[in-house]
Amino acid sequence: MTRENLLAVAEAYGSPLYVYDTTKMESQYKRLTKAFSKVKQVKVNYAVKALSNISVLKFLHSLGAGMDTVSIQEVKLALEAGVPPEMIIYTPNGVSLEEIEKAVSLGVQINIDNLSILEQFGTKHPKTPVCIRINPHVMAGGNTNISVGHIDSKFGISIHQMPHIQRILENTKMTINGIHMHTGSDILDVDVFLYASEILFEAATHFKDLEFIDFGSGFKVPYKAGDVETNVEEFGEKLSERFNEFCKSYGKELTLAFEPGKFLVSEAGKFLAKVNVVKQTTSTVFAQIDSGFNHLIRPMLYGSRHEIHNISNPEGRERFYSVVGYICETDTFANNRRISEIREGDILAFDNAGAYCFTMASNYNSRYRPAEVLWHHKKAHLIRKRETFDDLLKNQVVIDL
Ligand SMILES: *Cc1c(COP(=O)(O)O)cnc(C)c1O
């Protein structure tokens, strides 16, 4: 999308606004599948929680993606988008047995991440094959150290509990058709990830009915110039070779699965907001936009850096700004950021606004959640209306007092 396209979309649909470009989603999807083209059966399950608009799900499914879901509601959204249940995996954490049974009744693959539910589920439904989520206790962090910490992570069944898993399988006669890990950390050093994969391969040898091995996600995308990103091509090359070798020794062609969220949609998204006020104080210049952490919370929640461009005045002289919001709470998007001169009424575009942005939006300060637009085949399509006052009233029950 060009700057002119973005301005036209902001003009047509108002601000604040999320815009997603399908071209970028498609190139990322193809890049990933190409990197693993040497493996016969590869499954990319898009992590719905990153961006759950049904039109986005439909688009990614049209490329061949399945869906990775973490709640029964996400399962329903994926089904609503036309994704067949057998292409949906449900990977919840800490949910009730009832919710898991609900997912089974909808026909999706379930992934169990604790021994208590594994035992209860296996006892009640020994005929339903399940995937189990293993915690390999490896954190592939930002450096080359292999940290075997993370022992207290709430995710997955510890690799050290393998004997207990096996005891449950013997007692219940249930079938394990997949094993999974998702460390939640960035794959910056391919070798660290491969080290974690070895642990998963070793675990896999304990199960004789596997159909797939799911390596989760962790693909890192650049947020600013010079950022380290996952070398997907090198990763694909190395893991594919190792995976094929494993399948040979296992004696069966397994499916290699991934569940990227950020990698597929982060860079495809822009968040557009309008500058209401430019305010000089004794120490800084504030640019106050018509938004806040109610619409984009990542900078405040995780300290994430989103590049900000003044698309209304790209040639303006650069100055240092603090970009803040309009809600009654500290809501700093960027501090001391060099941006081309900002005037009241200008539109600012935030990069990397596809993943974990709209899906984390709220109604704090009784503001409406923004509209969403899909940029597809060089045309804008409204895929979610801006909320209205009725949405704020919808579930309120007004009583006589
Ligand atoms: C969130 C999540 C993902 C996606 O992670 P990204 O960093 O967005 O790629 C994948 N798998 C599971 C189980 C998740 O919870």
The ligand as a Tripos MOL2 file, in Angstrom:
@<TRIPOS>MOLECULE
LIG
   15    15     1     0     0
SMALL
NO_CHARGES

@<TRIPOS>ATOM
      1 C1          0.1310  -17.2740   20.4900 C.3       1 LIG1
      2 C2          0.4400  -18.6200   20.0380 C.ar      1 LIG1
      3 C3          1.0730  -18.8120   18.7970 C.ar      1 LIG1
      4 C4          1.4850  -17.6890   17.8810 C.3       1 LIG1
      5 O1          2.6220  -16.9980   18.3050 O.3       1 LIG1
      6 P1          3.2850  -15.8560   17.3860 P.3       1 LIG1
      7 O2          4.3940  -15.3300   18.1970 O.co2     1 LIG1
      8 O3          2.2320  -14.8200   17.1170 O.co2     1 LIG1
      9 O4          3.7100  -16.4800   16.1190 O.co2     1 LIG1
     10 C5          1.2830  -20.1080   18.4070 C.ar      1 LIG1
     11 N1          0.9270  -21.1630   19.1870 N.ar      1 LIG1
     12 C6          0.3130  -21.0000   20.3730 C.ar      1 LIG1
     13 C7         -0.0780  -22.1900   21.1650 C.3       1 LIG1
     14 C8          0.0570  -19.7320   20.8460 C.ar      1 LIG1
     15 O5         -0.5270  -19.5870   22.0380 O.3       1 LIG1
@<TRIPOS>BOND
     1     1     2 1
     2     2     3 ar
     3     2    14 ar
     4     3     4 1
     5     3    10 ar
     6     4     5 1
     7     5     6 1
     8     6     7 2
     9     6     8 1
    10     6     9 1
    11    10    11 ar
    12    11    12 ar
    13    12    13 1
    14    12    14 ar
    15    14    15 1
@<TRIPOS>SUBSTRUCTURE
     1 LIG1         1 GROUP 0 **** ****
